[in-house]
Amino acid sequence: MHGPSPDTIYPMEGFPQICFLKNVITRPNIEVGDFTYYDDPDGVDNFEKNVLYHFPFIGDRLRIGKFCAIARGVKFIMNGANHQMGGISTYPFFIFGNGWDVARPRSDELPYKGDTVIGNDVWIGYDALIMPGVTIGDGAIIAARSVVTADVAPYTIVGGNPAQMVRPRFDAQSVRRLQSVAWWDRPMDWISQHLDQIRGGDVDALEHAAKIDFLR
């Protein structure tokens, strides 16, 4: 058992609505890990269309880990959407030129929240909205139509507007152990051989499999 190739664009024959996302990305400021998939019956090219206000001159990146599941309609708002808020008006006069470019703010006057980072094995539900500079930890679940305005801890389920914790998926110690195992970084043969432990709920079993493999 070797599993599908991460370099396949459409891993499910007859279902072109599902793609391994890294193989269709064209923007250099978007990074996607192996086996992360996007599902959109209206076309997989919609993914990049839904990464909004992502201007190269700003320099922020969208970084998505491995084995993530991203549903139709998920949108990422990037730092280019931010307006200067320290003055009386938030209107971006300078972008229209014709003399108004003298109102261009200094770089330290613009709100900049950094890269948007999605961990590994993250499930982002239908129509969710991810705001600039957010970090979503490994193993997190984002409920459909959530608006994520703040960081999400690993292995946490969040939902709502703004998204709030619904519940942790595992206790804190188990989360640390799962991140130490980091099954998504292991060789494909190992992953294929341990699918039962990866998809099961027994942290001890997965950790044991990882230790046995290490000792061999």
C-alpha positions, -999 to 999 in steps of 0.1 A, spaced: 0 0 0 16 32 -11 -14 56 -14 -21 82 -41 7 104 -54 8 138 -39 16 151 -74 -17 141 -88 -40 170 -95 -73 151 -94 -69 121 -70 -104 108 -74 -111 95 -109 -143 111 -122 -144 138 -96 -127 169 -109 -142 190 -82 -116 176 -58 -79 184 -63 -47 181 -44 -43 218 -39 -5 223 -42 -7 212 -78 -30 239 -90 -16 269 -71 -1 296 -93 8 324 -68 43 322 -53 30 337 -20 7 307 -13 23 275 0 4 242 4 16 209 17 12 174 2 -23 158 2 -42 189 12 -73 189 -9 -99 215 -20 -134 205 -29 -155 228 -52 -180 216 -78 -178 251 -94 -141 246 -102 -110 242 -82 -96 274 -96 -120 292 -72 -95 286 -44 -71 313 -55 -100 336 -63 -111 332 -27 -77 343 -14 -86 380 -13 -66 412 -11 -34 393 -15 -11 418 -31 26 408 -38 39 442 -27 26 436 9 46 404 13 23 383 34 20 346 27 -8 320 30 8 289 44 -12 256 45 2 224 59 -3 187 48 -34 166 48 -58 195 52 -94 193 40 -108 227 26 -144 229 16 -161 249 -11 -165 286 -4 -137 290 22 -122 324 19 -90 339 32 -88 377 38 -52 388 36 -35 420 48 -42 440 17 -78 444 30 -66 464 60 -71 502 61 -53 528 82 -74 534 113 -54 560 133 -69 590 116 -103 605 112 -110 587 79 -102 552 70 -106 559 32 -76 548 11 -72 581 -9 -37 572 -21 -46 542 -41 -64 564 -67 -34 586 -75 -41 618 -94 -25 639 -66 -40 618 -38 -9 596 -37 6 622 -14 -17 607 13 2 573 11 7 561 47 40 550 59 44 512 62 43 514 100 9 532 98 -8 503 81 -22 474 102 -1 443 93 -9 411 110 17 388 93 13 355 75 -19 334 77 -8 299 88 -29 268 86 -13 237 103 -15 201 93 -46 178 93 -69 208 96 -105 206 84 -121 239 73 -158 237 67 -180 252 40 -180 290 36 -157 297 65 -138 330 65 -103 333 78 -90 368 87 -55 381 82 -26 369 103 -45 340 119 -27 308 129 -48 276 130 -31 248 148 -26 212 137 -57 190 139 -81 219 143 -117 219 129 -134 250 117 -171 248 115 -191 258 84 -196 296 80 -173 304 109 -154 337 109 -120 331 124 -106 363 138 -81 349 163 -56 320 165 -70 285 170 -52 261 192 -42 227 179 -69 200 180 -96 224 189 -131 227 173 -143 263 168 -175 278 153 -195 309 150 -190 346 142 -165 354 156 -154 318 160 -153 305 196 -141 272 210 -168 245 208 -146 220 225 -111 205 225 -107 173 206 -82 158 231 -68 168 265 -37 190 266 -12 162 272 -26 141 243 -23 171 220 14 175 229 19 138 222 1 140 189 22 169 178 53 151 188 43 121 167 35 144 138 22 116 116 18 139 86 56 142 84 63 105 83 71 85 51 42 74 29 48 37 36 45 43 73 13 63 69 -2 37 47 7 9 72 -8 28 102 -40 42 88 -61 24 115 -41 42 142 -41 76 125 -79 76 119 -86 60 153 -90 78 186 -64 59 206 -34 83 211 -15 55 229 -18 32 199 -5 59 175 23 69 198 33 32 203 34 26 165 57 57 161 80 45 189 83 9 175 91 23 141 118 45 156 134 16 175 137 -6 145 
